[in-house]
Amino acid sequence: MSRTNKIVFAVMLAIGCGIFAYESRTLQLNQLVADISRLKVGWLLVALLCMLVSWFFEALVLCVFLKGRTTDFSLFNALRIPLIAQLFNAITPFSSGGQPAQLVALMQSRVEAGQASSVLLMKFIVYQFMVLVNFLLSMVIGFSQVSKHFGTLAILINFGLIVHVVVLAVLLLVMYYNKFTKQLVHWLLIPVSWFVSKKRMAEWRGTLLTKIDTFYAESLHLKKEKKKLIKGCLLTLCQLFFYYSVPYFVLLALGSPNVNYLEVMVLHVMIVMIVSLFPVPGGSGGAEYSFKTLFATFTLSSSKLVLAMLLWRLFTYYLGMFMGIGALAVKPKLSAKK
């Protein structure tokens, strides 16, 4: 990690502590301590297991996409990648640092740069598509209830849907309509050229067209590997299933009565969609606000709601940061063969 990354890591921890302290300002300390002492550890361990299994399935996705491309990539090395991605996603705006970090980690495992880029592209497309599928199902099941009680969050959820659809649409345009995409880029850059120099405009255009060509070339490979694509989709579904299940077991650990698994999962899907809109690393602030607002509908005391929010963030955000540091410290296992 660079010095800047270490500083951001410390800042995000400080922000998290600050948010928890702010949310706890009106709570009675003895009540909070009592709620902590009554936590059901068994359910907390299940929540922890859900996160670990989610990362395991993400590692399996990598193994599936790398099969046949390299002979020296073990499951152990694959398990490092999601954890490193968690760390750099958590300390960069819009989770922008995860992809480059995964690329470097794969190259450290002796995966050729071109192969690593191709696999990460396949993984990214599959992940975006499965997230969108889950979100659309959640909208069908629970959006009417959310929009009825939480108008502001409903607007953010709709905006999140639009952003994800646009991202997926752009990816599909490049994959299937390469020439049209290039022409579209040319049209979109015309108004930009009014405000920048010709030299810079030429550099931007060249960079974009090169990236489009690279993406298109990799997508041709992706379309030929339909079996891998299907396996990747199924494994990603499993990954998301366990991840979305975490708050359910957190609520059970707090002794929340009559918790509906499907309802909790739907709310978590929507929270994840909202968090993706915040430019702050990890969606800090927006994540906690969304969780506290949506899960206030459950019969939880104020102290239990804050505790639920803290435990949820510990499992889904801070745990990945610390395990990512551990993954960075562990070197990939490489065979003696060069």
C-alpha positions in Angstrom: 0.0 0.0 0.0 1.2 3.5 -0.8 1.4 6.2 1.9 -1.7 7.8 0.4 -3.7 4.6 0.7 -2.6 4.2 4.3 -3.7 7.7 5.1 -7.1 7.1 3.4 -7.4 3.8 5.3 -6.9 5.6 8.6 -9.3 8.4 7.6 -12.1 5.9 6.7 -11.7 4.1 10.1 -11.9 7.5 11.8 -15.0 8.5 9.8 -16.6 5.1 10.8 -15.8 5.7 14.5 -17.2 9.3 14.2 -20.4 8.1 12.6 -21.0 5.5 15.3 -20.2 8.0 18.0 -22.6 10.5 16.5 -25.4 8.0 16.2 -24.8 6.9 19.8 -24.9 10.4 21.2 -28.4 10.1 22.5 -28.2 6.5 23.7 -27.8 5.4 27.2 -24.5 3.7 27.6 -25.8 1.1 30.1 -28.5 0.1 27.6 -26.0 -0.2 24.7 -23.7 -2.4 26.9 -26.7 -4.5 27.9 -27.7 -5.1 24.3 -24.1 -6.1 23.4 -24.0 -8.5 26.3 -27.2 -10.2 25.0 -26.0 -10.7 21.5 -26.4 -14.2 20.2 -22.9 -15.1 19.2 -24.0 -18.1 17.1 -25.9 -15.9 14.7 -23.0 -13.4 14.5 -20.7 -16.3 13.5 -23.2 -17.2 10.7 -23.1 -13.6 9.5 -19.3 -13.8 9.4 -19.5 -17.2 7.6 -21.8 -15.6 5.0 -19.1 -13.0 4.2 -16.3 -15.6 4.0 -18.4 -17.9 1.8 -19.3 -14.9 -0.5 -15.6 -14.2 -1.0 -15.0 -17.9 -1.6 -17.5 -17.9 -4.4 -15.9 -14.8 -5.9 -12.6 -16.7 -5.9 -14.3 -19.6 -7.7 -15.5 -17.3 -10.4 -11.9 -16.3 -11.1 -10.8 -20.0 -11.2 -13.6 -20.8 -13.7 -12.6 -17.9 -16.0 -8.9 -18.7 -15.7 -9.3 -22.4 -16.4 -7.5 -23.3 -19.7 -5.7 -20.0 -19.8 -3.0 -20.7 -17.2 -1.7 -23.9 -15.5 -0.3 -22.3 -12.4 -3.1 -20.6 -10.6 -4.3 -22.3 -7.4 -7.4 -21.7 -5.3 -5.1 -20.3 -2.6 -4.0 -17.6 -5.0 -7.5 -17.0 -6.1 -8.7 -16.4 -2.6 -6.3 -13.4 -2.3 -7.9 -11.5 -5.1 -11.4 -10.8 -3.7 -9.8 -9.7 -0.4 -7.4 -7.3 -2.0 -10.3 -6.0 -4.1 -12.3 -5.4 -1.0 -9.5 -3.3 0.5 -8.9 -1.1 -2.5 -12.7 -0.8 -3.2 -13.1 0.4 0.4 -10.5 3.2 0.2 -11.2 4.6 -3.3 -14.2 6.7 -4.6 -16.8 4.7 -6.4 -14.7 1.5 -5.7 -12.5 2.5 -8.5 -9.3 1.0 -7.1 -10.5 -2.6 -7.0 -9.9 -3.5 -10.6 -6.3 -2.2 -10.9 -5.5 -3.9 -7.6 -6.9 -7.2 -8.8 -4.9 -6.9 -12.0 -1.6 -6.4 -10.1 -2.5 -9.3 -7.7 -3.2 -11.6 -10.7 0.1 -10.6 -12.3 1.9 -11.4 -9.1 0.4 -14.9 -9.4 2.1 -15.2 -12.8 -1.1 -14.6 -14.8 -0.1 -12.8 -18.0 -1.4 -9.2 -18.1 -3.6 -9.7 -21.1 -5.2 -12.8 -19.7 -5.7 -11.1 -16.4 -7.4 -8.1 -18.0 -9.6 -10.4 -20.0 -10.7 -12.4 -17.0 -11.4 -9.3 -14.9 -13.5 -7.9 -17.7 -15.5 -11.1 -17.9 -15.9 -11.0 -14.1 -17.0 -7.4 -14.1 -19.6 -7.8 -16.8 -21.1 -10.9 -15.1 -21.1 -9.2 -11.7 -22.8 -6.0 -13.1 -25.4 -8.1 -14.9 -26.2 -10.3 -11.8 -26.4 -7.3 -9.5 -28.9 -5.7 -12.0 -31.0 -8.9 -12.1 -31.1 -9.1 -8.3 -32.0 -5.4 -8.1 -34.8 -5.7 -10.6 -36.3 -8.7 -8.6 -36.0 -6.6 -5.4 -37.8 -3.7 -7.1 -40.7 -6.0 -8.1 -40.9 -7.5 -4.6 -40.4 -4.5 -2.3 -40.1 -1.1 -4.0 -43.7 -0.2 -3.5 -43.3 -0.4 0.2 -40.1 1.6 0.2 -41.5 4.3 -2.1 -44.6 4.6 0.1 -42.6 5.2 3.3 -39.2 6.6 2.2 -39.7 9.0 -0.7 -36.1 10.4 -0.7 -34.5 7.0 -0.7 -36.9 5.8 -3.5 -35.5 8.6 -5.7 -31.9 7.4 -4.9 -32.9 3.8 -5.6 -34.3 4.8 -9.0 -31.2 6.8 -9.8 -29.1 3.8 -8.9 -31.1 1.6 -11.2 -30.6 4.1 -14.1 -26.8 4.3 -13.5 -26.4 0.5 -13.5 -28.6 0.1 -16.6 -26.5 2.7 -18.4 -23.2 1.0 -17.4 -24.5 -2.3 -18.6 -25.9 -0.8 -21.8 -22.6 0.8 -22.6 -20.8 -2.5 -22.1 -23.3 -4.3 -24.4 -23.0 -1.6 -27.0 -19.2 -2.1 -27.2 -19.6 -5.9 -27.3 -22.2 -6.0 -30.1 -22.1 -2.6 -31.9 -18.4 -1.6 -31.9 -18.6 0.8 -34.9 -21.7 2.5 -33.7 -20.1 2.9 -30.2 -17.1 4.6 -31.8 -19.4 7.0 -33.7 -21.3 7.7 -30.6 -18.1 8.6 -28.8 -17.2 10.9 -31.6 -20.6 12.7 -31.3 -20.4 13.0 -27.5 -16.9 14.5 -27.7 -17.9 17.3 -30.0 -19.3 19.6 -27.2 -16.3 18.6 -25.1 -14.0 19.9 -27.8 -15.4 23.4 -27.3 -13.7 23.7 -23.9 -10.4 21.9 -24.4 -7.4 22.2 -26.7 -7.2 20.2 -30.0 -4.1 18.4 -28.7 -5.8 17.2 -25.5 -9.0 16.3 -27.4 -7.0 14.1 -29.8 -5.3 12.4 -26.8 -8.7 11.7 -25.1 -10.2 10.5 -28.4 -7.3 8.1 -29.0 -7.4 6.7 -25.5 -11.1 6.1 -25.6 -11.0 4.4 -29.0 -8.1 2.2 -27.9 -10.0 1.1 -24.8 -13.1 0.4 -26.9 -11.1 -1.7 -29.3 -9.5 -3.6 -26.4 -12.8 -4.2 -24.8 -14.3 -5.4 -28.0 -11.5 -7.8 -28.6 -11.9 -9.3 -25.1 -15.7 -9.5 -25.6 -15.2 -11.7 -28.6 -13.4 -14.2 -26.4 -16.1 -13.9 -23.8 -18.9 -14.7 -26.3 -17.1 -17.9 -27.3 -17.0 -19.2 -23.7 -20.7 -19.7 -23.0 -20.2 -22.5 -20.5 -17.8 -20.5 -18.5 -20.2 -17.6 -18.7 -23.1 -19.6 -17.3 -20.9 -21.1 -14.5 -19.7 -17.6 -13.7 -23.3 -16.2 -13.5 -24.4 -19.1 -11.2 -21.3 -18.6 -8.9 -21.8 -14.9 -8.8 -25.5 -15.4 -7.8 -24.3 -17.6 -4.9 -21.7 -14.9 -4.0 -24.4 -12.2 -3.9 -26.9 -14.5 -2.1 -24.5 -14.9 0.9 -23.5 -11.2 0.9 -27.1 -10.0 0.9 -27.9 -12.4 3.7 -25.6 -10.8 6.3 -28.1 -8.2 7.8 -30.6 -11.0 8.4 -28.3 -12.9 10.7 -27.3 -9.6 12.4 -30.9 -9.0 13.2 -31.3 -12.5 14.5 -28.2 -12.0 16.7 -29.9 -8.9 18.2 -33.0 -11.0 19.0 -35.3 -9.1 16.6 -38.6 -10.9 16.5 -40.4 -12.1 13.3 -37.7 -11.2 10.9 -38.6 -12.0 7.3 -35.6 -13.2 5.4 -36.8 -12.1 1.9 -37.8 -8.6 3.2 -34.3 -8.1 4.8 -32.5 -9.3 1.7 -34.6 -6.9 -0.6 -33.8 -4.0 1.7 -30.1 -4.9 1.6 -30.1 -5.0 -2.2 -31.5 -1.5 -2.3 -29.0 -0.2 0.3 -26.1 -1.6 -1.9 -27.6 0.2 -4.9 -27.8 3.5 -3.0 -24.3 3.2 -1.6 -22.9 2.8 -5.1 -24.0 6.4 -5.9 -21.9 8.0 -3.1 -18.4 9.2 -4.3 -17.0 8.8 -0.7 -14.9 5.6 -0.3 -17.2 2.8 1.0 -20.2 5.1 0.7 -19.5 6.2 4.2 -22.4 8.3 5.6 -24.8 7.2 2.9 -24.5 3.6 3.8 -25.2 4.1 7.5 -28.1 6.6 6.8 -29.7 4.2 4.3 -29.4 1.2 6.7 -30.8 3.1 9.7 -33.7 4.6 7.7 -34.8 1.3 6.0 -34.3 -1.0 9.0 -36.1 1.4 11.3 -39.2 -0.3 10.1 -38.3 -3.3 12.2 -39.2 -3.4 15.9 -35.8 -2.5 17.2 -34.9 -0.2 20.1 -32.7 2.8 19.2 -29.6 1.2 20.8 -30.3 -2.1 18.9 -30.7 -0.2 15.6 -27.4 1.5 16.0 -25.7 -1.7 17.1 -27.2 -3.5 14.0 -25.8 -0.7 11.8 -22.4 -1.1 13.4 -22.3 -4.9 13.1 -23.5 -4.8 9.5 -20.7 -2.3 8.5 -18.1 -4.4 10.4 -19.0 -7.5 8.5 -19.6 -6.0 5.0 -17.0 -3.2 5.0 -14.4 -3.1 7.7 -13.8 -6.8 7.8 -12.8 -6.8 4.1 -10.4 -3.9 4.7 -8.5 -5.7 7.4 -8.5 -9.0 5.6 -7.3 -7.2 2.4 -4.3 -6.0 4.4 -3.7 -9.6 5.4 -4.0 -10.8 1.8 -1.4 -8.2 0.7 1.0 -9.4 3.4 0.7 -13.0 2.1 2.6 -13.8 -1.0 1.0 -15.9 -3.7 2.2 -19.5 -3.9 4.2 -20.0 -7.1 5.6 -23.2 -8.5 9.3 -23.6 -9.1 8.6 -23.8 -12.8 9.1 -20.5 -14.6 
